[in-house]
Amino acid sequence: MSTIPIISFDAGEASLNWLTFIEALAAGHKLPKAEIADNFLYRGDDTLLNRAAWIDGLGLAVKSATIFPGNPASGQPMVNGGVSLYDDKNGMLSALVDFHLVTKWKTAGDSLLAATRLARPDSREILIVGAGTVGRSLRQAYGAAFPEARFTIWNRTAAKAHAFAAEFPGMQVAEDLETAVRAADIVTSATMVTEPLIKGAWLQPGQHIDLIGAYRPDMREADDEALQRARVFVDSFDTTLGHIGEVEIPLQSGAISRDHLIADYYDLDAFQRRSDDEITLFKNGGGAHLDLMTSRHILDSWRAANG
């Protein structure tokens, strides 16, 4: 009986490349549309989330996340988990992949794929809003696709922004969000806010806006005017419409109509910039199908690197 690979964060990441990875995401969306399902179990404040996906021709994955809010008090991470990856032909377990590795590359790569198609290729000023773990992944991902860009970080708590910038030589810290947004070619935001931080009145011709943080029906990072002024794209209609406040709140209020959302990744050919002056906006909603595509790419890359 063959040994099932258990791919740790460091072992998996050593074989990965951002530009190759987003090509794999694009290829995954050319396959039949994924079937996805989420399941939650609760015990008081503790949660088990299972996200499952099956893509014909690629395989099956179950990403399990445990969220135990009391863990940090004892020095343990609040979120843990793993990804079980199964063979498409026979359903056999193919690998166990580190949860945090899959989440990092899925989240940042999801946004990077859109940016490489919607942002101006000559974008040189990139603003990251939010100095958390996802923000650090975005710095790595965007740096790979826009190697000549200058990066600025803004965070509500300035000390965290300065600590973030210290990890990346040459990164600047923005003291005022409006000024920073107006000066950026690309704005990528990963915050936990419920009230919009990014105002449409600040947006400039030719910008690309990448929104990641909002994942609940009550969460938004950008206001109505931002969506109204932009051509809006999402990664998946199935995981954003009816689920995420970023698009659902303005749809319900009538601020935008359904046809204002141009395409998702199952229509990648539509992800094109029509002019240098237009504003594009992408909502990163995630989904188990992206976890499956990411896990399969991690396994393939790990196998190639390790013979």
C-alpha positions in Angstrom: 0.0 0.0 0.0 1.5 3.4 -1.0 2.0 6.1 1.6 -0.4 9.0 1.4 1.5 12.3 1.2 1.1 14.7 4.1 2.1 18.1 2.7 3.2 20.6 5.4 3.1 24.3 4.9 6.9 24.7 4.3 7.2 21.6 2.1 4.3 22.6 -0.1 5.3 26.3 -0.4 8.8 25.5 -1.4 7.6 24.2 -4.8 5.0 26.9 -5.6 5.2 29.9 -7.9 2.5 32.6 -8.0 2.4 33.0 -11.8 2.2 29.3 -12.4 -0.4 28.9 -9.8 -2.8 31.4 -11.3 -2.5 29.6 -14.6 -3.7 26.5 -12.8 -6.7 28.4 -11.4 -7.5 29.6 -14.9 -7.3 26.0 -16.2 -9.5 24.8 -13.4 -12.3 27.1 -14.6 -12.2 25.5 -18.0 -13.4 22.2 -16.5 -17.0 21.4 -15.8 -18.5 23.7 -13.1 -17.8 22.5 -9.6 -20.4 21.1 -7.3 -19.9 22.6 -3.8 -21.4 22.3 -0.3 -20.7 23.7 3.1 -21.5 22.1 6.4 -21.2 23.7 9.9 -21.2 22.1 13.4 -21.2 24.1 16.6 -20.4 23.6 20.3 -20.9 26.9 22.1 -18.4 29.4 20.5 -16.4 26.6 18.8 -17.1 25.7 15.2 -16.3 23.0 12.7 -16.6 24.1 9.0 -16.4 21.5 6.2 -16.2 22.9 2.7 -16.5 20.2 0.0 -16.1 20.5 -3.8 -16.1 18.0 -6.7 -14.9 19.0 -10.2 -15.3 16.3 -12.8 -11.8 15.7 -14.2 -9.9 17.2 -11.3 -11.1 15.4 -8.2 -12.7 16.0 -4.8 -11.6 17.9 -1.8 -12.9 18.5 1.8 -11.4 21.4 3.6 -12.1 21.2 7.3 -11.6 24.3 9.5 -11.9 24.3 13.3 -12.4 27.8 14.8 -11.9 27.8 18.6 -11.9 31.4 19.9 -10.5 30.4 23.2 -7.3 29.0 21.8 -5.2 32.2 21.7 -5.5 32.6 25.5 -3.5 29.4 25.8 -1.0 30.3 23.1 -2.7 28.2 20.4 -4.0 29.3 17.0 -7.7 30.0 16.8 -8.1 28.5 13.3 -6.8 25.1 12.4 -7.7 22.4 9.9 -6.6 20.4 6.9 -7.6 19.5 3.4 -8.3 15.9 2.3 -7.8 15.6 -1.5 -9.3 12.6 -3.4 -8.7 11.1 -6.8 -11.3 11.8 -9.4 -11.3 8.4 -11.0 -11.5 6.1 -7.9 -12.2 8.3 -4.9 -9.0 7.2 -3.2 -7.3 9.6 -0.8 -4.6 11.4 -2.7 -3.1 13.7 -0.1 -3.5 15.6 3.1 -2.6 19.2 2.7 -1.9 21.9 5.3 -5.0 24.1 5.8 -3.1 27.4 6.1 -1.0 26.7 3.0 -4.2 26.1 0.9 -5.9 29.2 2.4 -3.0 31.5 1.8 -2.5 30.6 -1.9 -6.2 30.3 -2.7 -7.0 33.7 -1.3 -4.2 35.7 -2.7 -4.1 33.8 -6.0 -7.8 34.3 -6.5 -7.3 38.1 -6.4 -4.0 38.0 -8.4 -5.7 36.1 -11.3 -8.2 39.0 -11.7 -5.6 41.7 -11.3 -3.4 40.3 -14.1 -6.4 40.5 -16.4 -8.1 43.7 -15.2 -5.4 46.0 -13.8 -3.3 48.1 -16.2 0.0 46.2 -17.0 1.9 49.4 -16.2 0.5 49.7 -12.7 3.3 50.9 -10.4 1.6 52.0 -7.2 -0.1 49.3 -5.2 -1.9 50.0 -1.9 -2.6 47.2 0.6 -5.4 48.0 3.0 -5.2 45.8 6.1 -2.0 44.7 7.8 -3.0 41.1 8.7 -2.0 37.7 7.5 -3.8 38.1 4.2 -2.2 41.4 3.5 1.2 39.8 3.8 0.2 37.1 1.3 -1.0 39.8 -1.1 2.3 41.6 -0.9 4.0 38.4 -2.0 1.5 37.6 -4.7 1.3 41.1 -6.3 5.0 41.5 -6.0 5.4 38.4 -8.3 3.1 39.8 -11.0 4.1 43.5 -10.7 7.8 43.3 -9.9 8.4 47.0 -10.6 5.6 48.2 -8.3 6.0 50.3 -5.2 3.9 49.1 -2.3 2.1 51.1 0.4 0.3 49.7 3.5 -2.5 51.3 5.4 -4.0 49.9 8.6 -6.4 51.4 11.1 -3.9 50.8 13.8 -0.7 52.6 12.6 1.7 50.5 14.7 0.6 47.3 12.9 1.1 49.1 9.5 4.7 50.0 10.5 5.4 46.5 11.7 4.1 45.2 8.4 6.2 47.6 6.4 9.4 46.6 8.3 9.0 43.1 6.9 9.2 44.3 3.3 12.1 46.7 2.5 11.0 49.8 0.6 7.3 49.6 1.6 5.8 52.8 2.7 3.2 53.4 5.4 0.1 55.6 4.5 -1.1 57.8 7.2 -4.3 58.9 5.4 -6.4 56.3 3.5 -8.1 58.7 1.1 -4.8 60.2 0.0 -3.4 56.7 -0.4 -6.3 55.4 -2.5 -6.2 58.4 -4.8 -2.5 57.8 -5.5 -2.8 54.0 -6.2 -3.0 52.2 -9.5 -4.2 49.0 -7.6 -6.0 49.0 -4.3 -6.2 45.5 -2.6 -8.2 45.4 0.6 -8.4 42.6 3.2 -10.1 44.0 6.3 -12.8 42.8 8.7 -15.0 45.9 8.5 -18.7 46.0 8.1 -19.0 49.7 7.2 -17.3 50.6 3.9 -13.8 52.0 4.2 -13.2 52.8 0.5 -15.2 55.6 -1.0 -16.2 55.8 -4.6 -15.5 59.5 -4.6 -11.8 58.8 -4.1 -11.4 56.5 -7.1 -9.4 57.6 -10.1 -9.5 56.7 -13.8 -7.6 53.6 -14.6 -7.6 52.0 -11.1 -8.2 48.4 -10.2 -9.9 47.7 -6.9 -9.6 44.3 -5.3 -11.9 43.5 -2.4 -11.2 40.5 -0.2 -12.3 41.0 3.4 -16.0 40.9 3.4 -17.4 37.4 3.6 -20.7 37.7 5.5 -24.0 39.3 4.5 -23.3 42.3 6.8 -19.8 43.1 5.6 -18.6 45.6 3.0 -15.3 47.3 2.3 -16.4 49.7 -0.5 -19.5 52.0 -0.7 -22.2 52.1 -3.4 -20.5 54.8 -5.4 -17.4 52.6 -5.8 -19.4 49.8 -7.3 -21.4 52.2 -9.5 -18.3 53.8 -10.9 -16.6 50.5 -11.7 -17.0 47.6 -14.0 -17.6 44.8 -11.4 -16.4 41.2 -11.6 -16.5 38.4 -9.1 -14.8 35.0 -8.7 -18.0 33.0 -8.4 -21.6 34.1 -8.7 -22.5 31.1 -6.6 -20.4 32.1 -3.6 -21.1 35.9 -3.8 -24.7 36.5 -4.8 -27.0 36.1 -1.9 -24.1 35.5 0.5 -21.7 38.5 0.7 -22.8 42.1 1.6 -20.2 43.6 -0.8 -22.5 42.9 -3.7 -25.8 41.8 -2.0 -26.4 45.0 -0.1 -26.2 47.3 -3.1 -28.2 44.8 -5.2 -31.0 44.7 -2.6 -31.1 48.5 -2.2 -31.2 49.0 -6.0 -27.9 50.9 -6.0 -26.7 48.5 -8.7 -28.6 45.9 -10.8 -27.7 42.3 -11.5 -26.4 43.1 -14.9 -23.8 45.4 -13.3 -21.9 42.3 -12.3 -20.2 41.5 -15.6 -18.7 38.0 -15.2 -17.2 35.4 -12.9 -14.3 33.1 -13.5 -16.4 30.6 -15.5 -16.4 33.3 -18.2 -12.7 34.3 -18.0 -12.6 35.7 -21.5 -14.8 38.5 -20.3 -12.1 39.6 -17.8 -10.7 42.3 -20.0 -10.0 46.0 -19.5 -11.7 48.0 -22.3 -9.6 51.2 -21.8 -6.8 52.7 -19.7 -9.3 55.1 -18.1 -12.0 52.7 -16.8 -12.1 51.6 -13.2 -12.4 47.8 -12.6 -13.4 46.2 -9.3 -13.1 42.5 -8.3 -14.8 40.8 -5.4 -12.9 37.8 -4.1 -15.6 35.6 -2.5 -13.6 32.3 -2.2 -15.3 28.9 -2.3 -14.5 25.2 -1.9 -14.0 24.8 -5.6 -11.0 27.1 -5.3 -9.7 25.1 -2.4 -9.8 22.0 -4.6 -8.0 23.7 -7.5 -5.4 25.0 -5.1 -4.9 21.7 -3.3 -4.5 19.8 -6.6 -1.9 22.3 -7.8 0.0 22.0 -4.6 0.1 18.2 -4.8 1.1 18.3 -8.5 3.9 20.8 -7.7 5.1 18.9 -4.7 5.3 15.7 -6.6 7.2 17.4 -9.5 9.7 18.8 -7.0 10.1 15.6 -5.0 10.2 13.1 -7.8 
